[in-house]
Amino acid sequence: MRFSPRTVLTALAAVFALSAVAVSSASAAPEWYVKKGGVWSKVTTSVKATSSNTLEVIDTKILTVEGLKALAISCEGNGEGVVEAAGKGKITNLGTVSCKPGKAEHNLCKTAEKFEPVHLPWTTELYKEGTTVRSKIGGASTPEIDLKCSGYASPDLCQSTTSTLMSNNLSSGLVEASFDKVSNKVTCSISHEQFKEALGEWQGTMKVKPTTAEKEKGVEALKVE
């Protein structure tokens, strides 16, 4: 069987077109999905979300007369925000209701007195890193936590434009946003004044799900993909 040059060119064009579609699909930015009536679809209008948070902020390297210490506060609470089209979203409240000294070694904190998010709302945006989905956390001003403990006289301001690892928990209908080793280090005012480095850390997880009001409107679950 003989092929004309035109037939060969047509076949090659089809192959290139399919390849372009495959590359485009593979490189597409991740998005939020909402489940209604058992069917998943991309989020096209804002969906209000709540999050069960377990968070810890640590200033890991503070020089004292007794040597290197840390300042760490751990908090739990129910945050608020929205997920939006094109993988975007906002954190409007961390909702911290219960705070205590963190588990960091040589923690100076005796009693947690203040754990206050600053510059809310913080913006979020999904992106791919290899095969994983992550979410940038930023804002018009750098996200910041204001810490204060008995046991150390000075307040500590810890800030960072950072990111979380996003994992779907389909059985619970929610997405877990976790701070991990890839998340940026945090600049805390006390250690930064001493060492001029970003030495702090944010740890923990925010479990993001639809609010009760959204569920009453038929929203069953959230995922990222």
C-alpha positions in Angstrom: 0.0 0.0 0.0 1.4 3.4 -1.0 0.7 6.7 0.8 0.6 10.0 -0.9 2.6 12.9 0.7 -0.7 14.6 1.5 -1.9 11.5 3.5 1.3 11.3 5.4 1.1 15.0 6.3 -2.5 14.7 7.4 -1.6 11.8 9.7 1.4 13.6 11.2 -0.8 16.7 11.8 -3.3 14.5 13.6 -0.6 13.0 15.8 0.8 16.4 16.7 -2.7 17.7 17.5 -3.3 14.7 19.9 0.1 15.3 21.5 -0.6 18.9 22.0 -3.9 18.0 23.7 -2.2 15.5 25.9 0.5 18.0 27.0 -2.1 20.7 27.6 -4.1 18.3 29.8 -1.0 17.2 31.7 0.1 20.7 32.4 -3.3 22.1 33.3 -3.4 23.9 36.6 -5.3 22.1 39.4 -8.7 23.3 40.4 -11.3 23.0 43.2 -14.1 20.5 42.5 -17.5 20.4 44.2 -19.8 17.4 44.6 -23.5 17.8 44.1 -26.0 15.0 43.7 -23.2 12.6 43.6 -21.5 14.3 40.6 -18.2 16.2 40.7 -17.7 19.4 38.7 -15.3 22.3 38.7 -16.0 25.2 41.1 -17.2 28.1 39.0 -18.7 30.3 41.8 -17.4 30.8 45.3 -18.2 28.1 47.8 -17.9 28.9 51.5 -15.7 26.6 53.4 -14.8 25.8 57.0 -11.7 24.1 58.3 -10.8 22.1 61.3 -7.3 23.4 62.2 -4.5 22.0 64.2 -1.6 24.5 63.8 1.7 25.2 65.5 4.0 28.2 64.9 7.6 27.8 66.1 10.4 30.3 66.3 13.0 27.6 66.3 16.2 29.4 67.2 16.3 32.1 69.9 19.5 33.0 71.6 19.2 33.5 75.4 21.7 33.6 78.3 20.9 29.9 78.8 21.6 29.0 75.2 19.4 28.3 72.1 15.7 28.1 72.9 12.5 28.0 70.9 9.2 29.8 71.2 6.2 27.7 70.1 2.4 27.9 70.3 0.0 25.2 69.2 -3.7 26.0 68.5 -6.9 24.3 67.5 -10.0 25.8 66.0 -12.4 26.1 63.1 -11.4 28.4 60.4 -13.4 30.1 57.6 -12.8 30.9 54.0 -13.9 30.4 50.4 -12.8 28.2 47.5 -13.1 29.8 44.0 -12.8 29.2 40.3 -9.4 28.6 38.7 -7.9 27.1 41.8 -8.1 30.3 43.9 -9.5 30.9 47.3 -9.2 32.9 50.6 -8.6 32.2 54.2 -10.7 34.7 56.1 -10.3 33.4 59.7 -8.2 30.8 61.5 -10.8 30.5 64.2 -8.4 29.6 67.0 -10.2 28.7 70.2 -7.7 26.6 72.2 -4.0 27.4 72.4 -1.2 25.9 74.5 2.6 25.8 74.4 3.9 23.8 71.5 5.9 20.6 71.5 9.2 22.2 70.4 12.3 21.2 72.3 13.5 23.9 74.8 10.3 25.9 74.4 10.3 29.2 76.3 6.5 29.4 76.2 4.9 28.7 79.6 1.4 29.8 78.9 0.1 30.7 75.4 -1.3 34.3 75.6 -1.7 35.3 72.0 -2.0 33.6 68.6 -3.4 36.2 66.2 -3.4 36.0 62.4 -2.5 39.3 60.8 -3.3 40.8 57.3 -6.4 38.6 56.7 -7.8 37.6 54.3 -5.0 35.5 53.0 -5.2 34.4 49.4 -4.7 30.8 48.2 -3.9 29.4 44.8 -3.5 25.7 43.7 -0.5 24.7 41.7 1.2 21.5 40.6 4.7 20.4 41.9 5.5 17.2 40.1 2.6 14.9 40.6 1.4 16.6 43.8 -1.1 19.5 44.3 0.0 22.3 46.5 -1.6 25.6 47.5 0.3 29.0 47.8 -0.7 31.1 50.8 -0.1 34.8 50.3 -2.0 38.1 50.3 -1.7 41.8 49.7 0.5 41.8 52.7 2.6 38.8 53.9 0.6 36.4 56.1 1.7 36.8 59.7 1.0 35.3 63.1 1.4 37.4 66.2 2.6 35.3 69.2 2.9 36.1 72.9 3.7 33.8 75.8 4.3 34.0 79.4 7.9 32.9 79.9 9.3 35.4 77.4 8.7 39.1 77.6 8.7 40.1 73.9 6.0 39.3 71.4 7.1 37.4 68.3 5.8 38.2 64.8 6.2 35.2 62.4 5.5 35.7 58.7 5.9 33.9 55.4 4.5 33.5 51.9 4.3 29.8 52.1 2.5 26.7 50.8 0.7 23.6 51.9 0.4 20.0 50.5 -3.1 19.3 49.4 -4.6 15.8 49.9 -8.1 14.6 49.1 -9.9 12.7 51.9 -12.8 11.5 49.8 -14.3 9.3 52.5 -14.8 12.4 54.6 -15.6 14.8 51.7 -12.8 17.2 52.5 -9.3 18.3 51.6 -6.4 18.3 53.9 -4.0 21.3 53.6 -0.7 20.3 55.4 2.4 22.3 56.2 5.4 20.0 55.3 9.1 20.1 54.6 8.5 21.9 51.2 6.7 24.7 52.9 8.8 27.9 53.2 10.6 28.7 56.4 9.1 31.5 58.4 10.7 34.8 59.4 10.1 35.4 63.1 11.0 38.8 64.5 13.0 37.6 67.5 15.3 35.0 65.8 15.6 37.2 62.6 16.8 40.1 64.6 19.5 37.9 66.1 20.5 35.7 63.1 19.1 37.5 60.0 17.6 34.2 58.7 14.2 32.7 58.2 14.3 30.1 61.0 10.7 29.6 62.0 8.2 26.9 61.0 4.5 26.5 60.5 3.3 23.0 61.2 -0.1 21.2 61.2 -3.1 20.7 59.0 -6.3 22.5 57.9 -9.1 20.1 57.0 -11.2 22.0 54.5 -14.9 21.2 53.9 -18.1 22.9 52.9 -19.9 24.9 55.5 -23.2 23.7 57.0 -25.0 26.4 54.9 -23.4 25.1 51.7 -24.4 21.5 52.6 -28.0 22.7 53.1 -27.8 24.0 49.5 -26.7 20.6 48.2 -22.9 20.8 48.4 -21.8 17.3 49.5 -18.0 17.5 49.4 -14.8 19.2 48.1 -11.7 18.0 46.3 -8.7 19.3 44.4 -7.6 17.8 41.1 
